[in-house]
Amino acid sequence: MQTVTFQTPKSKTASTTIHTAAKAFRATLRDEAGILAKVDGEILFFSDAGELISIEPEDCVWLCVLGEVGLYQTQELLDNMRHGAARIACSRPMERQ
């Protein structure tokens, strides 16, 4: 998060806060594929099998970061982790009456 201060046309000072997008990376941890992300200051590994692992310094020797995933995939991961509205809306069963 970054705060930017600027001058408006009427010579008044204004400020706004800029939120940087979260980044996530494809990675392997002990030969298990998944996504690596920093959430609330903690580095987490979300395995493709559904396991959530907190990365500690001793885990780094078993971690291989492959590349950054797209913004939509990062947001989907965070929504799934937080059980947000996007997950609820996307996972709702389609029923016909």
Secondary structure, DSSP 8 states (H G I E B T S, - for coil): -EEEEEE-TTS-EEEEEE-----EEEEEETTEEEEEEEETTEEEEEETTS-EEE--GGGGGGEEEEEE--HHHHHHHHHHHHT-HHHHHHHS-----
